[in-house]
Structure formats: C-alpha cells, structure tokens
Amino acid sequence: MKGVFIGAWRYHLPFNNVFAVANTGSLYWACNPYYLYNYDFNTNEINIFSRLNKLSDIKLSAFAIDKIHSLIILGYENGNIDIFNYKTEKVRNVPDIFLKPIIGSKTINHIYINGDEAYFSTDFGIVVYDLKKFEFRNTYYLSQYYQNKKIKTTFIFKDTVFSLFDNFIINAPIDGSNLNDFSNWSIFYSDNNNIIFADALKDDLYMVIDSGCNDHILRYHDGLWDTVLDTLNFNINKLKYDNNKFIILAEGAVFIYDSLWNFKYKIYQYYPTNYAPMPLDATYTEDNKHLLIGDKNVGLLYNWNDTCNNKIITPLGPSTNISFNVSHSNGAILSSSGGYDQSFGNLWRHVNVEVFKNEQWLSYNGDNTPKLNEVRDAIKALTDPMDPDHLFIATYGYGLVEIKNDQVKIYNDTNSVLPSTAGITGFCRISTMDFDSDGNLWILVSGANEFTVFKRNGQMIRLPISISISNYNPGAMIIDENNKNIYVPFPRGGGGVLVFKYNGTIDNYSDDRSMLLTTQAGQGKLPSSLVYAAALDKKNQLWLATSEGVAVIYNTQNFFTQNPFDASQIILEVGGFAMPMLISERVNDIKIDGANRKWIATDNAGIFVFSPNGDKEIYHFTSENSPLLSNRVMSLAIDPITGEVFAATELGLVSFHSDAIEPYTYIEELKIFPNPVPADINGYITIDGLPEDSYVTITDSYGKVVYKTKSMGGRATWNGIDVYNNKAKRGVYIVWASNDDGSIKGTGKFFIE
C-alpha cells in the first residue's frame, strides 16, 4: 500500500467490461461501469478517473466523445451525467435527470453527438443537451407511448432523428416538427426479433438483427433494405465504421471488412491470453496503426491490424465486482463472489476468488482454473497460515475446494467425512470455516451437528456437537485461542450462539463440551436469539450483534463454570434518548482493529466505527458522506500490517486506510511515511512499529517539542501542525517513542521539505 495516506479510500473494482473506447492523439480512452481511464501511448502511463477523484458517481452506462469541444460525456445508470474536458481534466456534473422525480428507471443507455447537441437515450425518452451553453434544450417522453420500453440508441440520418427500441425503430423529421407530439413520430422498421444495433454508418443506415447464433446485418440504401451479411454464424454486439473499414464486434471474434464489404481479417484470440474475444467497442487510432478494442473480459487493448498481435493495456484489478465475503489470511486479502440470499438460499454464482497481496491481484475462476466450473457460490476463501500458496475455498452447496501446486481437489460427502446438507448426496453447504493457531481448518456445514476439521497433517475428522443445532443457519465462526472455545452465531432460526469447548485437544472427544447462549438469564441473557455476527476483541470480550442491538459478554472465561457470563448491552444516547447500540440496524459483520476499536458493517446504514468499549462513535461511513460504494456492507477484513480496512459491499470491494495497526511487542525500527515529507502534504505522517499505547513525542533538530500523541495500536500519526497550531517548518524532526511503562524505547527521524 505504498503511497496511500491515512484516511484515503481505494476502489478494488475490475477494469474489464470496457464498453466504450476512443482516442485523442496519443491518449487511448476506455470506459467501463466503474472507471474512465486512459493510456498514454508515448509514455506508457495510465491515468484512472473514478468517483474517488474526478467523477461524480459510479455505474457508468454510456459514453460519447465530442472532439469539437474537447469533451467526454458520461451517463450513469441512475441518470447522472458528467461532462469531462479531456484537455483540462475538469468535470461538470449535470445531475438534473438524477434529481428529477421520474417514476421508473432513469438509466442513460446511449449518447449521440450532433454538432453542439448531445442526445441522451434513456429508459423514459430522449433528452437533448446543449454542449456549448451547458443547458438542456428538450426532453421527449416517448417510452410512455410504447409500453414503457427503453430507448436503446438515438441517431440522426438525413435530417431525420431515429430511436431504437427493442424490436422496432421510430423516426421523425428533426426540423420543423414538434417532437414532443407523439403523432409526429412513426414506426420506421419493426421486426419479430430483437434489433441489437442501429446507426448511420458511412452513407447508409445499418441494423443488426438477432437471429440466434447467426445475427444478420441489414443496410438501408436509397429507400430499400438489403442483407449485407447473414453467414457470419456469430452473435454480434456492435457494428462500427472507421478508417474506411467496417468493424464487426462479435462474441468470439472481431471481423474487419473494407468499405465495400470485402473481408480483410479476423481477430479470434487475444494473444498472449487464453481469452476468446468478447469485444464491445472498437476504433482506430488517429495514425490508423492500431485498432483499439474494448472487451468484456480483457478490458482495453490495441491490435496491430492483424489477427493476433495485441497489447493489453488494462490496469490490474479483480476480475469481478461481486464480493460477498472478504477475509484476511496469511498476509493476503481474499474476496469471494458467491453467497446466499436473505433466506439462506443459493445464488448459484460462478466461482471468483480474488487474492490481493503485495499490491497485486490474482484471480481464481473457471477461465483460468477449469475445475472451478464444477462448483458454485464460494462464500469464503482462506490461505493456509503455514503455506501462503495453499488455498481453501468454502462453497455453499459444493463442499470444500483445495488448491495447491495448481492441483484442485473438491471434497464433499461422497469422498470425505464432510456431511451432506438435507441428506442430499453431493450437496454440502459450508456455512463457515476458519483456521486455528495450529493450522487446523475448522468447518461447519449447514444442517450438520458436528464440526469437520481438516487437520494440519491432511486428515479430516468429525467432532460431534452434543446439542442440536441442525435447525439453525450458522454465521461466521470465531475461534477463541485463549479459552479453546469456538463461537458460532445463528442469524436465522433463533439459536442464539453456540459455544463449543474443544480444550485444544482435537483428537480427544471426551473433554468436548457444548452449550447455547440464549435470552434466558444465566444462559447468556442475550437481547435476542437472532445473532447476526460475532467478534472477539483484544480483551477476549465477545461482541454480539443481535436483532435487538449489540451486546457484550465480558467474561468469556466463565463459560462452562458456575460463574456468571450473561451479556450486557451497550447503551448510547441517540437524539436525547438512551438506546441500545444499533438496535435499528441489521449488522452483517464485526471486526476489531489494532487499537481494539469495533468496525461494524450494516445491511443498509454503511459502516460504524466505535471506541474500544463501544461508548463513542468514531466514524459513520455511508455512500452519501464518503466514497463507500453502497450502504449495504456484507463483510469486513482488516490488514493488521497496513491498517487498511476492506469492505465487501453489494456494488464491489472498497478499502479505507485507517490510523491503527496491530501493536508490536518491541521496537525494532520505526517506519515513517512519507519520508521525506512533501512541503505541501495533504494528509498524515505515519509512524509504524510501536508497542500498544506507546507515547510518542516529536521534536525539531534543536530538541523543541512540536507534537505529542499516543499510538493507536502500533501506529501514531501527525498532520504536520505543531502544538502552537502552526504548520511545521522545513527541517529534520526526531521521533521519540516508548511503551506505557518506559521499558521499551525507540527513535526515528524524518525530513520535511
């Protein structure tokens, strides 16, 4: 995470699925649902624009370039519009459609440039915008007259405006008629099949008709229709005309024809990858040497006007935006794209496990690991704590996947001791899994009344649970290494929390004990038996998110003793009233950071961060007040070394660079970032490598104290403002650090430019 300041956000979204490409001299542009980015052919640099820096929103749906005014026009699924000047990189947001109270979808499907005007094709009609005056000219609510069907594209051909719906095209004279009057529009063409594409290319009007696996290309010339191509035997996504060539973008290939429809060549594979082409857009560079291609799977690439010479210029990122669960394991962040619905039913998603380590992404999916096509719904992935190249994937219905040395094994009830779910052979819904400190993998299958343990030596055993939990849906398990307990919350079924004591003796079943924490006094006294999530903090206190608010069991060592262990609720003042913490929110996950703060992911209110004892709200991140992609956050993971907090939201994976990391046991070296410190720094200087609750003093080179603070876990921060509220001057600064009793000390220095 080099170069990322405290408080900075990052998006971890795919750069593939490029639906639009363009060029402005040496800059090659690409647009996908999450980013606008460009590649400088002269310098090999890539610049990325998103909601984090320039853009106003996410989920881009339309793109157009206006080279007369040096503008890129962007449309979003929610109707938002950005007008991006590609020379100055200034952005004008036009939120009028987004804010307009329209019933139904406002998605912008297509943008057509005609002189100073932009025509926005939306789900409700056509919107015309003046790119010179930056104002709206007209809105034509046409969809209401055509069974509320969306307008896919709009274009102008021979003084007539055309709009494409699913299987018909309407048109009207562009001048001299009131386009708001429905009677001035007429059906130009209709078909029983879907019309995939329509536009004016070269001197004629072209259409692509859906004909199964052999789409047809039709041309309208001098008042007559004729079939240009009906023998391609491909599904066609788009047709372009550029550099005196027709470009057919088909599912599986790119076809190039000359202006008279003579075949030139076909791009059938993106060497050196194994991906078959899934092109969505293409255009030639201004020197006509390269064909820029936007592809669904690969992203942005350019081709040297032949069949196989390609260069992929897509930034690194995950292969999918779907992230159901995110975990930290053995120095890596792992994101799983499977999951289940609110009723714990299968989603049947293809497996995509994304591994983020050392700022690099590695994807496991059916494209690069074919055996993964045999399974669905990966709900969690972990790497072996003893071997970072040894990967385990829990699936919701297909058992356990093990990947090591490029070999893939799938375990279920037919070839291992894993139990089946609901007595269905081969159907094994793993609800939760985790490693203990000895490297044993603990697994709990939905509907089972035993744990399955994949031991470090490769043996798989069952550990029976002495009480019945088969009617409850398990949540994420917590392993308590201090008490040798395992805690499993039950978010559905009313089971409360399972406490399973294995005593650290996996092979000895006789000393295992089980109990359920319930709402009864003396048995947990939970505020509710619906427990969505659990976490064990640094004081070994068990935090539980229930349907009636958050509760804490402070004395987990008392389980299975005569001593009390009932839960206590955290009561906060909300609007002048005392209320249990987050009583009105569905909590999906709780994680503890290096300073023992509680990070809480909710189903519709974003992320809350509370102080160690829960009495103070430190942050509340939402999609409205922060770059958080969505207020629905399913899972959290914290990198203990960098302090980066990863959040799996319904729109994708994001992260926040927090001011706390795991504390160190002693001071080996103080790591100061940045060093040297830029004079115009807009962020925090971080000092890492500290013991818990360290005292940190910063002095100038003359010994004058400029700042004092206390560490958050193993990290201290300074914003560069001294104790007199002045900005620190240029020079050398000394860091003096010690733990709370002064037995551990260390120093460091940095330079402010």
N, C-alpha and C positions, 0 to 999 in steps of 0.2 A: 504494500500500500504506500509505496514511496511517493512523496509529493502530495499527499492528501492531508489537509489540515483538520484540526478538531472542529466539529460542527458541520463538516462537509457531507453532502449526500452523494451517493452514486446509484445509477441505474444499472442493473445487470440484466439487460434485455437483448434479444437476438438482433443481429444486423442483417439477417437474411430476409426473405419475403420482400424483396425490393420490387415495388410495383411501378416505379417511375424512375427514368434516368434522363439526364440532359448534360450538355456541355457548354461551358462559357470559356472558350480559349483552352488554356491548359488545365482548367478545373473540370473534373468529371463529377457530376452530382448524382446522388442516389437518395431515394425516399422510401422508407418502409413505415409501418404503423407507429414506430416509436422514435425514429430519428430522421433528421435530414443531415446528410454528411457529404463531404466532397473529398476528392483525391486530386492532389496537385501532381500532374504528370512530370513537371520539371524538377520538383524537389522530393517527390515520393512521400509527402506529408499528407496525413488525413486529419481533417477538421470535422468535429462532431457537434451538431446542434440538437438540443432537446429542451424539454421543459426546465432542465437544470440551469441552462444558460440563456438561450435566446427565445425559444419557442414558448407559447403561452399554454400549451395543452399537450395531451397525449392522444393516441389512437387516431393517427393521420389516416385519411381515406381518399384524398385527391391531391393532385399536384399539377401545376402548369407553370411554364416559364415564359416570360414576356421580355424578350431581348431589347425591345424598343425602349422600355422604361427601366431596364436592368432589375427586373423583379421576378421573384419566385413566389407564386401564390399557392398557399396550402389550405386545404379544407380538412375538417375533422368530423368524426362520427357524430359528435354532439352539435354540429352546426357552427362551431367556432371557425374563424378564419384568421390566418396570419399572412401578412404581406411582407416578404423578406427581400430587402435590397441586397443583392449578392455582391455589390461593389463595396458598400459601406458596412454591411452586416447589421444594419438597423432593421428592427422589426416593428411593424404597425399591426396591432391586434384589432380585429374588427369583430366584436362579439355580438352584434345585433341579432343575428339569426339564433345564436345560442341562447340569448336572453329573451327572445320573443316568445310569448305564451302560445305556442302552437301545440295542438293535440296530435300526438303521434311522433314518429321519428323525424329528426331534422338532419339526418346524415347527408353530407355532401359527397356525391358519387363521382362527379366529373367536373372539370373546369375547362372552359373553352375560351381562348383569347381571340378577340376580333377588334383590331385597332386599339382604341383606348378602353375597350369594354371587356369585362370578364363575365362569362355566362356560367353560373353555378347550377348544375343539375342536382336536385335534392330529392328526398323522398316525398316532398309535398308539392314541388313545382320547380320553376326556373326563377333565379334571382340574377338580376343584371347589375353590375357594379362598375363605376367609373374609376379607372386606374390612374387617371390624371388628376381628377378633383378629389379622389378618395371619398366617394359618396355613392349611395345606392340610387339607381335610376328607376328600376321597376321590379315588381315581383308578380309572377304569373302562377296562380294556384291552379295548376292543371290536373294534378293527381285526383282531385275530388270528382272530376268528370270521368275518370277511367278506373273506377272501382278501387281508388286509393293506391294504385300501383305506382311504384317509384320510377322516376326518370333516371335512366342509366347514363345517357350521354346527350349532349346538345351540340349541334354544329350548324354552320351556315354554308349553303351551297347555292350559287347562282341567285343571290338576293332572296333566298328563302331560308327560314330557320327550320331545322329538323330536330325532333326529340325522339329518342329511342326508349320505349318501354320494353317489357319482357319479350313480347312476340309481335309487336307492331310499332310502326313509326308514324308520327303525326308531323304535319308541316303547316306553315303559314307564311305569307309574304312578310318580309322583315320591315318594309317601309309602307306607310300609307294604310296600315290596318291596326286596329286595337287588339293587341294580343291578349288583353285581359278578357276579351269577349270570346267565349268558347266557340261561338259559331264561325269565327274566322279561321279556326283550325280544322284540318281534315285528315282522314286516315290516308297516308301515302302508301303504306305497304303493311300487310299483315300476313302471318304465317301460323300454321298449326304448331310448328316447332319454335323453340326459343331462338331469338336473334341475339347472338353473343356479342356482336360488334357491328357498328355502323359509323362511317365517317366519309368525308370528302377527301380523296387521295388523288394526287396528280390532277387530272381534268374530269374525273368521274366520281360517282358515289359508289361506295363498296359496302357490302354486308358479309358477315359470316353467319351461316345458319347451322344450328345444332342438328347434326344428323347422326347421332350415336357416336361411333368411333371414327367416322369419316365426314367431318364437317365440310360444308360446301362454301366456296367463295363466289358471291354474285356481284355483278357490276351493272350499274345503271348508266347507260350511254345513249344520248340522243333520244331520250324518251322510251328506251327499251331495256329490258333486263336480259342479261345473258349469264350463263355459268362460266366462270373463269377456270375454276379448279374444283373437281369433285372426286379425285382419285388419290388424295394425299394419305388417306387412312390414318389420320391423326385428329385428336381434339385440339382445336385452335383457340388460343387465348386472346390473340390480338393480331391485327394487320397494320403494318406501318409502311410509309413510302419515304425514303431518304436516300440522298446520294444517287439519285436515278435508279434506285433499286426498290423492289418490294421485299419486305421482311415479314415472313410468317412466323409468329411465335406460337409454337405448338407444344403440347405436353409430351416431351421426349425429344424435341429437336428444334433447331432454328433453320428455316429454309430461306435461301436467298434467290430471288429471281430478278432479271433485268426489267427495264421499263416496258418491254413487250411481252413479258411473262415467259421468258426463256429461262429454264433452270440453270443456276450458276453453281451452287454448292449447298451442302447441309452440314450443320454443326450437330453432331449426335452424341458427343461426350465432352465434358469439361475436364480435359487432362490438366493436371495430373490427378484429379479427384476421381472417385468412382461414381459420382452423381450423374445420372442422366439429366439432361436439361429440362427445367421447368420454367421457361422464360415468361416474364410478364410484360416487359417493355424493352425497347432497344432503340438506339440511334447511332449515327456515325459521328465521329469526332470531326472537328472543323477541317482538319487536314485530310479527312477521308481515309486515314491509315488504319483506324481502329473502329470496330463495331462495339459500342458499349451495350452491355446486356444487364438487365435487372432480373434476377432469378429468385424463385420462391425458396429454394433450398440453399443456394450458394451465396446469394447476395449480389454484389457488384463485381463484374469482371469485364475485361475487354479482350477482343479477338482480333487476330491479325488477318482478317479477310480470308480465312480458310477453314478447314474442317476441324482442326484440333489444337492450334496454337492459341492458348488462352493464358491470361494472367488474372488471378483472383485478387481483388483489392478490397476485400471486406474486412473491417476491423474484427478483432477477436471478441467473442461473446458466447453465451449459451446458445443452444440450438432451438430453444423454445422459451416462450414467456410464461408457460404454465409451471407454477411452483406451489405444490400442496404442502410440502414439508421441507424445512431447511434444518440442517444439523451441522455441528462442528465435530470433526473427528480426526484425530492424529494430524493436526496442522492444516486440514483442508475443510472447506465449506462444501457440503453436498446438498443439492437441491433435487427433489423427486417430484415428478409431474403427475403422479397417479391420484389416488384419493378415494373418497366416498362421499355420498351426498348427506344431507342433514338427517336422513333416516338410516344412515349406515348402509345404504345400498351401493352397489358397484357403479362406477362411471365408465369402466371398460376403456380407459385411456391407454394408448401405446406407451411403452416404457421409454422415458427420457430421464436419465440421471446425469446431472451436470456437476462436475467436480472442479472447484475453484481453488487453486493453490499456486503460490508464488506469482500471482497476477496473471495466471494462465488458466484457460478453460479447457477441460477435457470432457467430451460427451460420450455417454454410453446409450446407444439406441439401436433399433433394428436395422438401421442403414449401415452402421459400422460393426455391429455385433449381431449377426443374423439370428442367433438363437434366442435373442430377446424378443423376437417376433412371436415366440410361443407363449409369452406371458403378458399380462396387463396390470394396470393400477399399482405402480410402485409407490408405496406410501412412506418409505423411509430407506435411506442408504447410509451405511457406516463403513469406514475403513478399519481394518484390524489395528488395534493400538500397538501391536508388535511388528506390523508389516504394512506400511502405507500403500503398497501396491496390491493388497489383498482386500477385495471389495465384497460386501454383502448387501443385498437388496431385499427388503421385505415387500411382498406383494399381497394385495387384498383379494385372494382367491386362487393364486397360483403357487403359493408356497414361498420358499426361500431360494434366492439366486446367489450363487457364489462365483466370483470371477477372480482368477489368479493365473498369472502367466498366459493370458489370452485364452485360457480354458474356462468354459462356462458350465456350471452344474446347476441343475434345478432340483430342489428337494421338496417333496410333498408326502402325503400319507402312503403313497404307493411304493416309495423307495427309501423311506426313513421312518423314524419314530414320530415325526410330526403328525398330530391328529388332523383329521378332516373336519370341516365345518358342516354342521347339519347332517352328518352321516353321508355326505355325497362324496364318493370316491374321486380323488384327484382335485377336490375343491377345498383349498386350505387358505382361509383368510387370516393372515397375520395382522394383528391389531397393533402390536408394539414390540420393540426389541431394543436391547442396549447391551453394551459390554460392561462387565465388572472390572475391577482393577487387576485381576489375574488374567485378563484376556479371554474370559469365557463369555459367549454370546447368549444372553437370555432372551427367550422368545415366548410370547403368549398369543395363542390362536383364538380367534373369536369362537365362543361356544365351548371351548375346552375347559377342563377342570384340572389342568396341570400346566406347569411351565415345561418348555423344552429348552434344554441347554446344549449348545454346540460348544463342547469343551475345547480347551486350548490344544489338546492332543488330537483333535479331529473326531473324537467320539461324540455321538449325540445321545442324550439321555432325557428321561422324563422325571420331573419332580411333582408328585401329586399334591394338590391343594386340598386340605382336609375339610373345607367348607365349600358349598356350592356357589359358583359364580357364573355358571353356564348361561343364565338368562340375562346377563348384563353385558353391555358393549364396553370393552375396555378402552381407556385413553392411554396416553403415553406413560410408560412406567418410569419410576425413579428408583435408582439403586443407592441405598444408604450404606456406605462402606464402614461408617463408624459403628453402627448397630447391627450390621449384617442383615438388614431388612430390605424388602422390596415393596414399594408402594405403587398401587395401580388405582387411579381414579376411574369412576364409571359415569361417563356423561349421559348415558341413556340406560334406563331400566331401574334406576333408584337403588343401586347397590352401595352407594357411598364410596368408600375407599377400602381396597384390600391391603392388609398388612401381612406380608409373608416373611417369616423369620427363618432363614436358612443357616444361620450361625457360621457362615463361612465354610461349611462342610458339605460341599455339593454331593459327594458320594455317600453321605450318611443321612438317610431319610428320617431316621428315628428321632432326631432332635429338631425337625422342622415343625413350625407352628404357624397357624393362620388365624386371622380374625378380620372382621369387617368393622370399620368405623361407621357409625350410624348417627342418626339425630338424637338418640337416647343419651341422657346424662349418664356418665360413667362408661359410655361406649364410644366416646368421641364428641358427642353433643354438637354435631355438625349443623349449621343453619339450614342445610338442605341435603337430601340424599342424592341429588344430581350434582356431581362434581366434575367440572369440565376440564380442569387442568391442575397440576401439582408441581411444586418445586421445593427443593431442599436448599436452604441458604447456608451461609458460611458459619452460622452458629448452630447448624444442624436443626433448625426450626423448619417445620413442614408447612408451607403455604399452599392453601387450597382455594381454588376459585369455584364457588358453588352458584347455583341459580338464585341464591339469596345473599350474594355478596362474598367478599373474600374473608377467609378465616385462617387462623394460625394455630398450630399445635406446637407449643414452645418446648415441651419436654418429651421428645420422641424416645428418649431412653427408657421411658416408663411403660412402653407397650409390653404386654405380657407380664406385668408386675401388678402389685396391689396399689401402686402409687397412681395419682390422677394424671390423666393425659387429655382431658377434654379441650376442645378448640375454643379459641377466643376470637371474636370478630373485631376487625379494625373499623373503628367509628371515626368518620370525618365530618367536618362541618361543610355542608353544601347549601348555599343560599340561605344561611342563617339557621339551618336545621341540622341536627345530628343524624347522620345516615350511615349504614354500613358501606364500606368501600365497594364501589362499582356494583351496587345492588341492582341497577337497571341495565347492566351490560352483560352480554354473553361473552365470557372470556375463553379464548381458544388456546392460549399458551402463556406460561410464566417462565422467565429466565432471570438468573441472578448474575450481575456483573462483578468485576473485580473489587468494587467498593461496597459490595453487598446490597446494592440498590435493586429494586424489583422492576423489571421490564415486563409489561403486561400487554398482550395482543388481544384485541377485542374483535367481535364479529361485525360491528358497524360503527365503532367510535374511534378507530385508529389505534395508537399505541400510547399507553400511560407509563410514566416512569415515576416511581415512588422512592422515598428515602429508605434507608435500611430497616427502620422499624415501621414504615408504612404511614407515618403520621403527616407526611408532607409530599405534595405533588410537585415533582421537579420539572417534568415535561409532560405535555399532552400533544402529540403529533397527530394531525389529521391531514387529509388530502386538501383541505381548504387553507390551512395555515403553514403547510410545509410541502416539500416535494414528494411526500408519501403518495404512491400511485393510487391507493384505494383505502377507504376506511375499513374494509374487510381484510383483516390480517389473520392468516391461519396458523402461522408458526414463526418462531424466532430462533436465532442462533447467534452466539457471541464468540468472536475470535478472542481468546484470552491474551494473546500476544499483542495484537494491534488495537484492541478495543472496538473494532468495527462490529456493529450490530446489524445483522441481516434479517430482513423481514420478508416472508413469503406472503404476498397479497394476491387478491383474485385477479389482478392485472399483471403481475410479474414480481420479480425479485428486486428489492432495493436495499441499500445499506446506509448507515449513519455512523460517522466516525466519532465515537464518544470520548469523554475525558477520563475514562477509567480503564485500567487493565488489571490483570491478576498481579498481586504483590509478589515481590521477590523475597527469598529467605535471607539474602545478604546482598550487599552492593558490590558487584564485580566491575561494572562500568556504567556510568551514566550516559545514556544515549539522548542527545539533544537534537531536536529537529525544529526548524531548519537551522543549519549551521554552515556558513554564515547566514545571519538573518537579514533579509532584504529590508532596506530602509522604509519601503512603502508596504510592509507586511500588513495584510488584512486577515488576521487570524491569530491563532495562539502558538506560542513557543511551547513545545512539549519536552518534558524531562522524564524519561523512562528508566526503569531498572531499580526502583525504590522498594524497600520493605513497606508493609502495611502501616498506614498512619504516620508516615515519615514527616518530619519537619524540614522544610526547605527554605533556605534564605539565599537571595541573590544580591550580590554586591557589585559595585563597579570596581575598576582596577585599583582604586585608592582605598578600598575597604568600606565605602559608604553603602549602607543598606538601601536598596531600591525596591525590594519586594520580599514579602514573607507569605508562605502558604503551607498547607498540609496536603499530603498526597491523597489521591483517590485511588485506593488500591496501590498499584505500583507506578502511578503516573502523577506528575504535577504539571500544571500549566500556568503560563503567564501571557497576558495580552500585550505586553510591552509598555504598559502605563505604570509609572513608579508610584511610590507611596504618597507623593505630593500631587498626584493626578496629572503628571507631565509625561509626555512621550519620551521614552528612553533615547538618549543621545548615542551617536556613533561611538564605538569603542569596544573594549574587551570586558566581559562580565563573568563573574565567578559564581558557581553554584555550590552551596554548602548544604549537605543533607545528612540527616541522622534519623534512626528509628526513635520510637517514643521514649525509650529509656537511655538513649545515647550510646548503647553498646555497639551499634553498627554505624559507621560513618563513611562518607564518600564525597568527592568533589568532582567538578567538571567546569568547563568554560566554553563560552561561545562568543561570537563577534557580531555586533550589529553594524551593518554597513552604513 
